[in-house]
Amino acid sequence: MEHVFELKNKNVHLEKVNPDNFDDLYDLEVTEPQKNFVASNRYSMAEAYAHLPNGDFVQCFGIYDGEMRKENTCEVF
């Protein structure tokens, strides 16, 4: 089954974490209300890379709204 999602905001996109955007994404902080629901970006990035010794595939992304960074997400496979 194919899942198709249509974004209402066409400016939202993912960018892989790389040397050019790492510092900006690492320094992003969650807002006070988000702290009960989501880990800090620093913790999420460190946790993802902690899986590397297990042979897992890790990729972290920045979530952007146009040119502005909003969040980051890390996926472990």
WOMOCOR-V285466 format. One line per field, one symbol per residue. psi: psi as a letter, one per 30 degrees, with the letter a starting at -180 (. if undefined). A space follows every 10 residues. Layout:
psi->???
This chain:
psi->kkkkkkkejf fklkkkklfe feeeeefkkl lefffffkll eeeeeeeeff feffglkkkk kkkkjbfkke llkkkk.
